[in-house]
Amino acid sequence: MSIIGHSIYRKESLEKVTGKARYTNDFETKGMLYGKIVMSPYGHAKIVNIDDTKTRRMKGIHAIITGGNLPLTGEELRDRPPIAFDRVRYFGEVVAIVVADNLRLAELGANNLDVTYEPLPVVNSPSEALRPDAPIIHENLGSYKKTPGAFPVPGTNIASKIKIRKGNLEKGWNESTVTAEATFSFHPSDHVAMETRCSFAQIHESGIVEITSSSQAPFMIKKLISDYFEIPVGNIVVHTPLVGGAYGGKASVQLEILAYIASRAVDGRPVKIVNTREEDMVTSPGHIGLEAKVKLGCTNDGLLKVAELVYLWDGGAYSDKAIDLSRAGAVDCTGPYHIENVFCDSFCMYTNHPYPAPFRGFSHSEVHFTFERTMDILANKLNIDPLHFRYINAIKPGDTSPTQVLLNSSNIGNLQKCISKLRELMNWDNGQIIKLDQHKIRAKGISCIWKNSTIDSNASSGVILTFNPDGSINLISGVIEIGTGTKTVLAQILAERMKMPIEKIYVQMPVNTQSTPEHWKTVASRGIFMAGRALLKAADDAITQLKERASCILRAPIEDLEVGYEKVFLRDDPSINVDVKDIAYGFVYPNGNTVGGQIIGSGTYTLRHITRLDPETGAGKPGPEWTVGAQGVEIEIDTRTYQYRLINAYSVIDIGKVLNLAGAKGQVMGAMSMGLSFAGRETFIFDEYGRVLNPQLRTYRPLRYGEQPKYFIEFVETPQIDAPYGARGVGEHGLIGMPAALGNALSAGVQINLNHLPLSPELIWRTKEDER
């Protein structure tokens, strides 16, 4: 029997395609109230007065909640009040919550709240935030509670500074004969998940706090709300049903805190808060922005010797996950290349912009855009094929990462094989630029990728398996089904291990933190690796129990027994066997005597040998392995109007081992589409007050139907020894190289350096005009 590698339909697919799947906003309870947030119309302003007279006169209003007397929140640095008081620091910040009998009434009440503001000077970019005369956004930065991985600089707008120091910078420059230097930038943007965020909370008379939320991290909600409000962690129960897209944005904890505060204000009654699209884009955390300077040096033969990098991350008004994002960008700052001398400063900067959550790829598409664009600039200087340039510098076993981790074939895979396969897949040798007519050009661009998962050193995952009387198995894991199909792949792993039909494995999709074993977070492409390891341990536990029980019945030593094909049998004589269904709930002898009960298997897995980074050098092991790959984009552009079409997009990724072929290709394709959309379309537009001018899908324009290229996806398989069946993470990796590949294709096509995102025809025209 072999289920691994097959394209198995997702376990929840019937619910979804028939429209019967239930998401957070689909749930209603008796007596439920509705909360509506009031947002700041300024990026930075003093709150002078909140007049709630008109709202309080309205019938059906139960509470008007304003800031003050609430704990500061934040995962790495506790710098964010759940509801602003005294002043607001970003456009869209919550200044009040109105709780009413229904959503319409709550909206009317929120609209009737009169808030008077006094605008303050705005910090509108990370480079502005770094200036000596910049307004200080957090005067109390030095007193905030922080984790060991946060390095704030009090008296500045630097929420954290991460340093990577490898080798000798002076030596690297002395060995370099050719150099390239470039600057890059792009604004914050949004995830635009189909389902907007929604949470509701209730405080029972027993003291149990019950929260239901569209979240990637229900166990983190439980932990943080316990910490913030000093509630016994066992008193908090978090439910998460199916989630309608997340891409990292629903890993942050925000609406859940507001829903709890709202319920507390109305004597524990259930209160639901659901974002509109505009609120989801600006009030809740979005996608981080970046300004960067990249300087590379190499020999005349094209061997990279040194990288000097400065990354200024737009951490927004509150650090939340931005500190972690700036760390992750530093960890893999060089792209997947062997460079002995690396100097990188990664600054998480406060600005008066909406604060960021993780975005699919966790800083890697952002860093790779800057680095891979500079790689093309350097290749042009060398007059060398950019694909060959990457091939000869590709990271390999025996090299070390920027954080000085020694690499081997298990933890790094085979990038050179990916590059060779990409060369064939996109017919690279036929030419990078093809002139179609007097004004139309077809151009190709490429990039290479890698990604490690910066992750908590104590991150763990658990799985419980319960057997049914017919021998089928219920699989219970804390992984959230956010569209990745992870729980279906877990079912495949279990079916493979138990040698049984996957149809007899039932997967619990919703998560209840009181009864579901903990999974750290459904982020960082860690679901299969961590939950898969826990699952294999749980399966082995169940197999041991089945053998012990069958040993008594078959009168044979445990070591002589095998489990598979829904039986426990003698390895040397399978005709001597007992059906799993006859022992899964205990075995009943002919006289009625029964031995044993329900088989319940359990397993946990905790990441091993993960360390914090050294604060001075950045040395350390932030994650277990890297996934590497090579990607390309082919475009057709009109050199008069700079309008362009996406023709083809390519990915070759070392996946370790394909577990579900259609699922893996779907994940990579979806990620590629997101990467192209981020690169060519998506951005927030800010005015001088720090206001987002395009917080709706009419003016914020993701890639749409009919604008997609044709996708080509292939895999290389270099097994990761410690992973389930050798599989590497692949949930994010299709996105990472797309912005750089598109930038390189367009830059080659119009013969200018395009270093700002999004890559719109207007940007190309303006850049071309500036060069004239």
KOLVO-919992 format. One line per field, with one value per residue (C-alpha): residue number from 1; residue in three letters; x negated, y negated, z negated. Coordinates in steps of 0.02 Angstrom, whole numbers, plus 50000, padded with zeros to 5 digits. Last residue first. Layout:
num = [NUM;...]
residu = [Ala;...]
east = [X;...]
north = [Y;...]
up = [Z;...]
END
This chain:
num = [772;771;770;769;768;767;766;765;764;763;762;761;760;759;758;757;756;755;754;753;752;751;750;749;748;747;746;745;744;743;742;741;740;739;738;737;736;735;734;733;732;731;730;729;728;727;726;725;724;723;722;721;720;719;718;717;716;715;714;713;712;711;710;709;708;707;706;705;704;703;702;701;700;699;698;697;696;695;694;693;692;691;690;689;688;687;686;685;684;683;682;681;680;679;678;677;676;675;674;673;672;671;670;669;668;667;666;665;664;663;662;661;660;659;658;657;656;655;654;653;652;651;650;649;648;647;646;645;644;643;642;641;640;639;638;637;636;635;634;633;632;631;630;629;628;627;626;625;624;623;622;621;620;619;618;617;616;615;614;613;612;611;610;609;608;607;606;605;604;603;602;601;600;599;598;597;596;595;594;593;592;591;590;589;588;587;586;585;584;583;582;581;580;579;578;577;576;575;574;573;572;571;570;569;568;567;566;565;564;563;562;561;560;559;558;557;556;555;554;553;552;551;550;549;548;547;546;545;544;543;542;541;540;539;538;537;536;535;534;533;532;531;530;529;528;527;526;525;524;523;522;521;520;519;518;517;516;515;514;513;512;511;510;509;508;507;506;505;504;503;502;501;500;499;498;497;496;495;494;493;492;491;490;489;488;487;486;485;484;483;482;481;480;479;478;477;476;475;474;473;472;471;470;469;468;467;466;465;464;463;462;461;460;459;458;457;456;455;454;453;452;451;450;449;448;447;446;445;444;443;442;441;440;439;438;437;436;435;434;433;432;431;430;429;428;427;426;425;424;423;422;421;420;419;418;417;416;415;414;413;412;411;410;409;408;407;406;405;404;403;402;401;400;399;398;397;396;395;394;393;392;391;390;389;388;387;386;385;384;383;382;381;380;379;378;377;376;375;374;373;372;371;370;369;368;367;366;365;364;363;362;361;360;359;358;357;356;355;354;353;352;351;350;349;348;347;346;345;344;343;342;341;340;339;338;337;336;335;334;333;332;331;330;329;328;327;326;325;324;323;322;321;320;319;318;317;316;315;314;313;312;311;310;309;308;307;306;305;304;303;302;301;300;299;298;297;296;295;294;293;292;291;290;289;288;287;286;285;284;283;282;281;280;279;278;277;276;275;274;273;272;271;270;269;268;267;266;265;264;263;262;261;260;259;258;257;256;255;254;253;252;251;250;249;248;247;246;245;244;243;242;241;240;239;238;237;236;235;234;233;232;231;230;229;228;227;226;225;224;223;222;221;220;219;218;217;216;215;214;213;212;211;210;209;208;207;206;205;204;203;202;201;200;199;198;197;196;195;194;193;192;191;190;189;188;187;186;185;184;183;182;181;180;179;178;177;176;175;174;173;172;171;170;169;168;167;166;165;164;163;162;161;160;159;158;157;156;155;154;153;152;151;150;149;148;147;146;145;144;143;142;141;140;139;138;137;136;135;134;133;132;131;130;129;128;127;126;125;124;123;122;121;120;119;118;117;116;115;114;113;112;111;110;109;108;107;106;105;104;103;102;101;100;99;98;97;96;95;94;93;92;91;90;89;88;87;86;85;84;83;82;81;80;79;78;77;76;75;74;73;72;71;70;69;68;67;66;65;64;63;62;61;60;59;58;57;56;55;54;53;52;51;50;49;48;47;46;45;44;43;42;41;40;39;38;37;36;35;34;33;32;31;30;29;28;27;26;25;24;23;22;21;20;19;18;17;16;15;14;13;12;11;10;9;8;7;6;5;4;3;2;1]
residu = [Arg;Glu;Asp;Glu;Lys;Thr;Arg;Trp;Ile;Leu;Glu;Pro;Ser;Leu;Pro;Leu;His;Asn;Leu;Asn;Ile;Gln;Val;Gly;Ala;Ser;Leu;Ala;Asn;Gly;Leu;Ala;Ala;Pro;Met;Gly;Ile;Leu;Gly;His;Glu;Gly;Val;Gly;Arg;Ala;Gly;Tyr;Pro;Ala;Asp;Ile;Gln;Pro;Thr;Glu;Val;Phe;Glu;Ile;Phe;Tyr;Lys;Pro;Gln;Glu;Gly;Tyr;Arg;Leu;Pro;Arg;Tyr;Thr;Arg;Leu;Gln;Pro;Asn;Leu;Val;Arg;Gly;Tyr;Glu;Asp;Phe;Ile;Phe;Thr;Glu;Arg;Gly;Ala;Phe;Ser;Leu;Gly;Met;Ser;Met;Ala;Gly;Met;Val;Gln;Gly;Lys;Ala;Gly;Ala;Leu;Asn;Leu;Val;Lys;Gly;Ile;Asp;Ile;Val;Ser;Tyr;Ala;Asn;Ile;Leu;Arg;Tyr;Gln;Tyr;Thr;Arg;Thr;Asp;Ile;Glu;Ile;Glu;Val;Gly;Gln;Ala;Gly;Val;Thr;Trp;Glu;Pro;Gly;Pro;Lys;Gly;Ala;Gly;Thr;Glu;Pro;Asp;Leu;Arg;Thr;Ile;His;Arg;Leu;Thr;Tyr;Thr;Gly;Ser;Gly;Ile;Ile;Gln;Gly;Gly;Val;Thr;Asn;Gly;Asn;Pro;Tyr;Val;Phe;Gly;Tyr;Ala;Ile;Asp;Lys;Val;Asp;Val;Asn;Ile;Ser;Pro;Asp;Asp;Arg;Leu;Phe;Val;Lys;Glu;Tyr;Gly;Val;Glu;Leu;Asp;Glu;Ile;Pro;Ala;Arg;Leu;Ile;Cys;Ser;Ala;Arg;Glu;Lys;Leu;Gln;Thr;Ile;Ala;Asp;Asp;Ala;Ala;Lys;Leu;Leu;Ala;Arg;Gly;Ala;Met;Phe;Ile;Gly;Arg;Ser;Ala;Val;Thr;Lys;Trp;His;Glu;Pro;Thr;Ser;Gln;Thr;Asn;Val;Pro;Met;Gln;Val;Tyr;Ile;Lys;Glu;Ile;Pro;Met;Lys;Met;Arg;Glu;Ala;Leu;Ile;Gln;Ala;Leu;Val;Thr;Lys;Thr;Gly;Thr;Gly;Ile;Glu;Ile;Val;Gly;Ser;Ile;Leu;Asn;Ile;Ser;Gly;Asp;Pro;Asn;Phe;Thr;Leu;Ile;Val;Gly;Ser;Ser;Ala;Asn;Ser;Asp;Ile;Thr;Ser;Asn;Lys;Trp;Ile;Cys;Ser;Ile;Gly;Lys;Ala;Arg;Ile;Lys;His;Gln;Asp;Leu;Lys;Ile;Ile;Gln;Gly;Asn;Asp;Trp;Asn;Met;Leu;Glu;Arg;Leu;Lys;Ser;Ile;Cys;Lys;Gln;Leu;Asn;Gly;Ile;Asn;Ser;Ser;Asn;Leu;Leu;Val;Gln;Thr;Pro;Ser;Thr;Asp;Gly;Pro;Lys;Ile;Ala;Asn;Ile;Tyr;Arg;Phe;His;Leu;Pro;Asp;Ile;Asn;Leu;Lys;Asn;Ala;Leu;Ile;Asp;Met;Thr;Arg;Glu;Phe;Thr;Phe;His;Val;Glu;Ser;His;Ser;Phe;Gly;Arg;Phe;Pro;Ala;Pro;Tyr;Pro;His;Asn;Thr;Tyr;Met;Cys;Phe;Ser;Asp;Cys;Phe;Val;Asn;Glu;Ile;His;Tyr;Pro;Gly;Thr;Cys;Asp;Val;Ala;Gly;Ala;Arg;Ser;Leu;Asp;Ile;Ala;Lys;Asp;Ser;Tyr;Ala;Gly;Gly;Asp;Trp;Leu;Tyr;Val;Leu;Glu;Ala;Val;Lys;Leu;Leu;Gly;Asp;Asn;Thr;Cys;Gly;Leu;Lys;Val;Lys;Ala;Glu;Leu;Gly;Ile;His;Gly;Pro;Ser;Thr;Val;Met;Asp;Glu;Glu;Arg;Thr;Asn;Val;Ile;Lys;Val;Pro;Arg;Gly;Asp;Val;Ala;Arg;Ser;Ala;Ile;Tyr;Ala;Leu;Ile;Glu;Leu;Gln;Val;Ser;Ala;Lys;Gly;Gly;Tyr;Ala;Gly;Gly;Val;Leu;Pro;Thr;His;Val;Val;Ile;Asn;Gly;Val;Pro;Ile;Glu;Phe;Tyr;Asp;Ser;Ile;Leu;Lys;Lys;Ile;Met;Phe;Pro;Ala;Gln;Ser;Ser;Ser;Thr;Ile;Glu;Val;Ile;Gly;Ser;Glu;His;Ile;Gln;Ala;Phe;Ser;Cys;Arg;Thr;Glu;Met;Ala;Val;His;Asp;Ser;Pro;His;Phe;Ser;Phe;Thr;Ala;Glu;Ala;Thr;Val;Thr;Ser;Glu;Asn;Trp;Gly;Lys;Glu;Leu;Asn;Gly;Lys;Arg;Ile;Lys;Ile;Lys;Ser;Ala;Ile;Asn;Thr;Gly;Pro;Val;Pro;Phe;Ala;Gly;Pro;Thr;Lys;Lys;Tyr;Ser;Gly;Leu;Asn;Glu;His;Ile;Ile;Pro;Ala;Asp;Pro;Arg;Leu;Ala;Glu;Ser;Pro;Ser;Asn;Val;Val;Pro;Leu;Pro;Glu;Tyr;Thr;Val;Asp;Leu;Asn;Asn;Ala;Gly;Leu;Glu;Ala;Leu;Arg;Leu;Asn;Asp;Ala;Val;Val;Ile;Ala;Val;Val;Glu;Gly;Phe;Tyr;Arg;Val;Arg;Asp;Phe;Ala;Ile;Pro;Pro;Arg;Asp;Arg;Leu;Glu;Glu;Gly;Thr;Leu;Pro;Leu;Asn;Gly;Gly;Thr;Ile;Ile;Ala;His;Ile;Gly;Lys;Met;Arg;Arg;Thr;Lys;Thr;Asp;Asp;Ile;Asn;Val;Ile;Lys;Ala;His;Gly;Tyr;Pro;Ser;Met;Val;Ile;Lys;Gly;Tyr;Leu;Met;Gly;Lys;Thr;Glu;Phe;Asp;Asn;Thr;Tyr;Arg;Ala;Lys;Gly;Thr;Val;Lys;Glu;Leu;Ser;Glu;Lys;Arg;Tyr;Ile;Ser;His;Gly;Ile;Ile;Ser;Met]
east = [49174;49154;49297;49413;49377;49413;49576;49630;49589;49682;49833;49833;49843;49704;49769;49637;49476;49309;49336;49163;49177;49158;49344;49350;49208;49286;49456;49390;49283;49427;49542;49412;49383;49568;49594;49451;49540;49717;49694;49606;49749;49833;49683;49611;49495;49547;49426;49560;49604;49452;49289;49196;49248;49261;49188;49336;49339;49509;49591;49714;49762;49897;49981;49998;50143;50226;50389;50452;50378;50212;50246;50305;50326;50438;50602;50544;50554;50425;50354;50308;50221;50197;50023;50069;49960;50054;50023;50053;50055;49984;50032;50016;49856;49752;49889;49995;49848;49811;49993;50003;49843;49916;50072;49966;49854;50000;50092;49936;49915;50099;50097;49942;49988;49836;49696;49529;49390;49486;49338;49431;49437;49556;49606;49720;49777;49856;49885;49938;49862;49913;49756;49850;49720;49608;49755;49712;49728;49678;49592;49564;49441;49409;49272;49289;49230;49320;49212;49202;49226;49249;49164;48992;48874;48746;48823;48655;48689;48859;48817;48972;49084;49065;49158;49075;49238;49415;49543;49649;49797;49886;50047;50137;50307;50366;50538;50547;50448;50499;50678;50753;50915;50894;50843;50705;50732;50581;50571;50630;50497;50485;50613;50599;50412;50452;50353;50220;50141;50152;50013;49883;49706;49756;49894;50047;50136;50268;50340;50219;50076;50003;49860;49828;49675;49602;49760;49734;49876;50028;50146;50262;50129;50015;50162;50181;49997;49989;50135;50059;49891;49977;50070;49909;49824;49967;49951;49764;49800;49929;49810;49684;49820;49883;49711;49657;49828;49885;49720;49740;49701;49875;50013;49959;49891;50001;50084;50186;50373;50490;50482;50403;50551;50499;50617;50565;50571;50504;50583;50471;50562;50563;50373;50372;50250;50063;50052;49902;49967;50142;50068;49961;50110;50218;50083;50090;50276;50246;50121;50238;50164;50330;50324;50355;50286;50161;50212;50226;50358;50362;50511;50472;50572;50569;50758;50777;50690;50509;50446;50285;50217;50085;49971;49859;49717;49626;49495;49360;49489;49475;49375;49420;49283;49317;49226;49253;49173;49226;49263;49322;49378;49421;49540;49530;49659;49632;49552;49603;49579;49404;49347;49251;49182;49131;49166;49049;49182;49305;49415;49415;49238;49155;49273;49211;49031;49074;49168;49020;48904;49018;49003;49069;49017;49056;49034;48895;48789;48766;48664;48760;48661;48806;48774;48784;48631;48566;48530;48687;48717;48773;48775;48635;48593;48777;48827;48704;48759;48937;48881;48778;48619;48576;48494;48587;48747;48721;48701;48866;48949;48885;48945;49122;49103;49051;49188;49329;49261;49276;49460;49504;49419;49500;49615;49650;49839;49859;49829;49926;49889;49934;50038;49927;49866;49689;49587;49435;49378;49197;49097;48910;48814;48629;48585;48417;48408;48546;48618;48787;48968;49023;48906;49023;49084;49073;49092;49265;49320;49262;49355;49511;49494;49483;49632;49741;49813;49703;49835;49856;49791;49644;49588;49427;49261;49142;48957;48844;48660;48628;48454;48359;48473;48384;48414;48249;48197;48218;48370;48442;48620;48704;48888;48981;49158;49325;49465;49652;49742;49907;50063;50118;50301;50366;50309;50359;50480;50568;50593;50656;50778;50715;50821;50842;50959;51009;51072;51134;51000;51070;51079;50906;50821;50894;50821;50648;50652;50705;50567;50435;50495;50495;50307;50198;50081;50076;50226;50121;50002;50077;50252;50381;50560;50529;50623;50677;50569;50626;50531;50559;50486;50509;50362;50246;50293;50336;50205;50274;50123;50047;50207;50253;50081;50084;50261;50237;50072;50164;50288;50150;50204;50362;50543;50602;50715;50678;50744;50686;50731;50765;50904;51031;50974;50874;50916;50812;50834;50704;50702;50564;50613;50634;50565;50392;50333;50156;50123;49995;49850;49747;49603;49420;49252;49075;48934;48749;48645;48463;48328;48150;48190;48055;48020;48207;48223;48069;48137;48304;48228;48326;48506;48591;48781;48858;49040;49104;49272;49410;49298;49395;49266;49251;49243;49160;49261;49176;49311;49259;49255;49440;49500;49594;49596;49494;49363;49492;49582;49569;49647;49678;49528;49546;49398;49256;49116;49185;49221;49410;49397;49301;49438;49574;49720;49677;49819;49819;49972;50155;50269;50421;50601;50707;50896;50980;51134;51051;51011;51191;51254;51134;51187;51369;51333;51235;51370;51413;51269;51087;50988;50799;50682;50517;50463;50320;50374;50240;50095;50024;50176;50164;50217;50298;50299;50392;50292;50144;49989;49809;49784;49632;49613;49795;49885;50009;50017;50144;50306;50347;50363;50455;50641;50788;50966;51085;51261;51338;51513;51600;51490;51462;51289;51236;51284;51191;51033;50915;50734;50610;50435;50364;50192;50151;50044;50104;50273;50453;50445;50567;50723;50751;50921;50972;51122;51226;51270;51420;51436;51284;51234;51099;51079;50955;50827;50836;50954;50933;51100;51066;51071;50891;50830;50915;50865;50683;50655;50552;50451;50450;50295;50163;50045;49868;49889;50036;49935;50000]
north = [46979;47091;47008;47039;47226;47233;47137;47251;47409;47343;47299;47472;47545;47642;47626;47610;47512;47570;47566;47551;47502;47596;47608;47798;47837;47732;47809;47987;47948;47865;48011;48135;48030;48017;48204;48273;48296;48339;48522;48548;48519;48688;48791;48869;49015;49198;49340;49469;49363;49251;49298;49354;49213;49303;49224;49228;49097;49032;48956;48817;48725;48592;48502;48319;48244;48083;48165;48179;48044;47992;47885;47705;47588;47456;47549;47680;47553;47469;47353;47186;47254;47105;47062;46877;46833;46958;47145;47266;47448;47570;47718;47731;47797;47875;47915;47989;48088;48158;48201;48295;48389;48437;48508;48606;48675;48730;48806;48900;48973;49022;49102;49203;49253;49313;49257;49289;49167;49022;48955;48822;48785;48643;48559;48417;48390;48249;48105;47960;47786;47606;47501;47383;47367;47516;47637;47781;47971;48062;48223;48262;48380;48477;48580;48674;48706;48765;48737;48839;48847;48665;48519;48599;48470;48336;48163;48085;47962;48019;48205;48280;48391;48578;48725;48891;48989;48945;49025;49173;49251;49417;49500;49663;49710;49890;49911;50045;50196;50374;50438;50600;50639;50828;50817;50693;50506;50404;50219;50069;50079;50269;50338;50188;50220;50391;50536;50635;50804;50809;50679;50817;50749;50575;50641;50531;50377;50328;50174;50193;50167;50207;50331;50460;50565;50433;50438;50622;50740;50811;50740;50663;50607;50542;50456;50340;50298;50278;50157;50057;50046;49994;49856;49786;49800;49702;49569;49554;49541;49407;49304;49305;49257;49120;49042;49065;49062;48904;48809;48707;48553;48541;48646;48604;48705;48859;48908;49065;49034;49049;48882;48788;48831;48844;48875;48998;49167;49292;49460;49599;49747;49670;49664;49852;49940;49973;49897;49788;49747;49709;49599;49502;49484;49420;49293;49241;49212;49109;49001;48958;48783;48691;48626;48794;48756;48881;48929;49112;49247;49398;49514;49691;49831;50003;50028;49991;49821;49788;49626;49544;49392;49276;49147;49007;48911;48746;48736;48648;48529;48520;48439;48555;48564;48507;48518;48443;48416;48288;48277;48154;48180;48051;48038;47872;47772;47604;47640;47823;47980;47942;48089;48060;48198;48310;48487;48549;48513;48637;48611;48791;48830;48688;48720;48900;48842;48713;48842;48963;48824;48791;48967;48994;48883;48976;49154;49121;49038;48861;48796;48656;48494;48370;48316;48501;48612;48715;48901;48949;48821;48640;48587;48471;48563;48589;48409;48338;48472;48408;48227;48266;48164;47989;47957;47793;47877;48016;47883;47800;47971;48015;47844;47890;48055;47969;47837;47951;48092;47985;47948;48122;48186;48076;48214;48310;48285;48121;48111;47970;47788;47624;47494;47343;47205;47275;47379;47461;47642;47627;47765;47732;47856;47888;48049;48122;48303;48296;48460;48419;48457;48277;48167;48105;48276;48239;48052;48064;48181;48056;47911;48020;48066;47883;47845;47974;47851;47696;47561;47405;47481;47599;47529;47628;47541;47672;47632;47756;47781;47943;48011;48137;48195;48294;48215;48256;48073;48092;48038;47896;47857;47701;47701;47552;47576;47492;47610;47628;47759;47840;47810;47800;47764;47586;47554;47695;47788;47626;47588;47764;47753;47835;47944;47919;48037;48016;48158;48094;48086;47944;47821;47741;47910;47963;47808;47837;48019;47967;47836;47963;48087;47947;47928;48085;48104;48269;48215;48114;48257;48305;48313;48392;48438;48523;48681;48678;48611;48626;48554;48602;48496;48547;48668;48520;48442;48261;48126;48010;47998;48168;48269;48171;48214;48401;48435;48329;48420;48586;48524;48475;48472;48379;48350;48342;48419;48368;48443;48369;48487;48392;48510;48375;48388;48253;48248;48201;48178;48159;48115;48074;48053;48211;48196;48154;47984;48003;47816;47685;47592;47483;47536;47492;47534;47466;47534;47574;47684;47732;47811;47845;47920;47999;47835;47812;47981;47956;47790;47871;48016;48176;48175;48034;48029;47893;47874;47706;47689;47561;47426;47263;47186;47136;47318;47439;47600;47771;47906;48090;48103;48054;47881;47781;47598;47477;47424;47388;47261;47118;47225;47130;47014;46876;46882;46757;46886;46970;47157;47138;47044;47192;47310;47209;47091;47027;46905;46743;46732;46699;46642;46755;46739;46896;46888;47058;47059;47170;47300;47302;47322;47466;47550;47532;47617;47755;47802;47779;47658;47645;47490;47509;47361;47287;47431;47381;47357;47232;47259;47194;47133;47027;47013;47184;47313;47476;47638;47534;47586;47583;47753;47810;47980;48038;47874;47805;47663;47692;47594;47455;47330;47342;47325;47444;47390;47522;47592;47487;47550;47381;47235;47097;47165;47143;46959;46918;47016;46868;46925;46784;46725;46887;46831;46874;46984;47079;46996;47053;47161;47306;47342;47528;47610;47744;47857;47943;48128;48173;48347;48397;48367;48452;48411;48271;48399;48508;48650;48764;48806;48713;48874;48850;48817;48959;49082;49024;49048;49208;49142;49253;49362;49332;49476;49449;49551;49670;49827;50000]
up = [50973;50821;50727;50875;50871;50684;50709;50852;50755;50603;50710;50789;50613;50528;50350;50285;50304;50374;50562;50641;50823;50987;51029;51045;50926;50788;50823;50810;50656;50565;50606;50543;50387;50345;50382;50277;50111;50165;50209;50043;49924;49898;49953;49795;49826;49838;49793;49751;49599;49573;49484;49640;49755;49921;50079;50200;50339;50387;50540;50566;50726;50711;50856;50813;50716;50773;50827;50648;50540;50466;50313;50333;50186;50265;50286;50160;50020;49908;50042;49962;49808;49692;49629;49618;49768;49876;49886;50032;49978;50103;50212;50400;50478;50342;50216;50356;50425;50253;50220;50386;50345;50176;50256;50379;50243;50136;50283;50338;50164;50153;50325;50280;50102;50003;50120;50036;50000;50079;50176;50274;50460;50495;50658;50713;50892;50992;50870;50978;50987;51011;51025;51144;51282;51239;51242;51126;51133;50975;50925;50742;50658;50500;50420;50256;50080;49922;49770;49610;49421;49371;49284;49259;49189;49232;49248;49208;49066;49000;49020;49099;48994;49013;49092;49049;49058;49107;48992;49045;48958;48975;48924;48961;48892;48912;48833;48700;48645;48611;48616;48548;48638;48649;48832;48789;48816;48867;48822;48919;49056;49034;49156;49273;49290;49362;49289;49377;49414;49603;49603;49566;49548;49492;49383;49401;49333;49458;49544;49693;49572;49402;49382;49246;49206;49089;48983;48944;48999;48913;49045;48915;48791;48926;49009;48858;48850;49039;49041;48899;48987;49149;49057;48984;49153;49229;49094;49130;49316;49279;49172;49315;49438;49322;49323;49503;49585;49496;49497;49657;49549;49474;49397;49221;49074;49097;48935;48914;48942;48792;48703;48849;48960;49142;49288;49427;49341;49467;49497;49562;49638;49812;49801;49822;49704;49698;49523;49569;49742;49679;49544;49667;49784;49641;49601;49784;49766;49610;49702;49845;49853;49846;49669;49583;49411;49338;49161;49208;49185;49303;49278;49331;49413;49334;49342;49155;49177;49130;49055;49115;49024;49096;49014;49076;48999;49007;48868;48971;49042;49230;49366;49509;49639;49815;49979;50148;50318;50446;50631;50762;50940;51072;51220;51308;51403;51489;51657;51657;51553;51487;51379;51218;51104;51246;51308;51170;51039;51110;50957;50896;50953;50857;50711;50698;50691;50557;50452;50465;50407;50258;50187;50011;49864;49702;49763;49888;49755;49689;49544;49457;49451;49437;49616;49663;49677;49822;49810;49906;50041;50064;50247;50303;50466;50506;50467;50593;50717;50705;50721;50878;50855;50917;50748;50730;50789;50661;50525;50571;50578;50404;50344;50397;50306;50145;50139;50195;50087;49930;49963;50021;49863;49732;49668;49829;49821;49725;49538;49454;49478;49390;49479;49517;49404;49405;49282;49358;49347;49400;49485;49492;49599;49622;49713;49763;49818;49947;50010;50086;50046;50013;49915;49777;49721;49533;49558;49636;49497;49365;49447;49452;49269;49223;49337;49247;49119;49147;49137;49244;49404;49414;49581;49592;49626;49695;49714;49803;49839;49934;49970;50074;50215;50351;50521;50606;50593;50405;50306;50202;50151;50080;50033;49961;49900;49866;49815;49787;49682;49731;49626;49445;49406;49417;49596;49713;49601;49559;49743;49779;49634;49477;49364;49177;49084;48902;48791;48622;48486;48383;48528;48509;48491;48658;48742;48665;48724;48900;48905;48853;48985;49114;49091;49083;49232;49327;49431;49552;49587;49755;49676;49789;49748;49581;49533;49351;49210;49030;48883;48701;48562;48380;48388;48420;48254;48297;48266;48401;48515;48474;48489;48645;48715;48680;48742;48897;48927;48919;49048;49171;49353;49309;49358;49179;49049;48870;48709;48544;48402;48241;48185;48228;48409;48497;48683;48834;49020;49155;49340;49464;49646;49749;49926;49862;49925;49853;49850;49901;49822;49937;50048;50058;50133;50141;50248;50242;50357;50343;50451;50394;50225;50116;50025;49998;49913;49806;49743;49698;49602;49574;49516;49422;49422;49313;49264;49202;49116;49091;49164;49158;49041;48858;48804;48928;48928;48937;48938;48932;48741;48734;48686;48553;48602;48496;48623;48758;48648;48773;48908;49071;49057;49185;49306;49277;49275;49433;49416;49422;49586;49658;49597;49683;49643;49470;49439;49339;49225;49269;49126;49120;49063;49059;49077;49064;49175;49307;49175;49116;49293;49321;49158;49210;49376;49291;49168;48984;48956;48903;48957;48955;48944;49008;49121;49237;49417;49463;49345;49181;49088;48931;48748;48756;48894;48868;48857;48793;48890;48826;48748;48846;48926;48922;48896;48770;48644;48507;48501;48379;48522;48686;48724;48710;48747;48681;48700;48839;48877;48868;48917;48789;48750;48931;48936;48775;48815;48828;48839;48811;48856;48926;48986;49165;49275;49429;49425;49453;49295;49297;49196;49173;49179;49055;49072;48939;48932;48825;48898;48998;49178;49282;49467;49427;49371;49526;49564;49715;49794;49957;50059;50118;49942;49850;49986;49982;49795;49811;49957;50109;50121;50255;50218;50155;49996;50010;50043;50000]
END
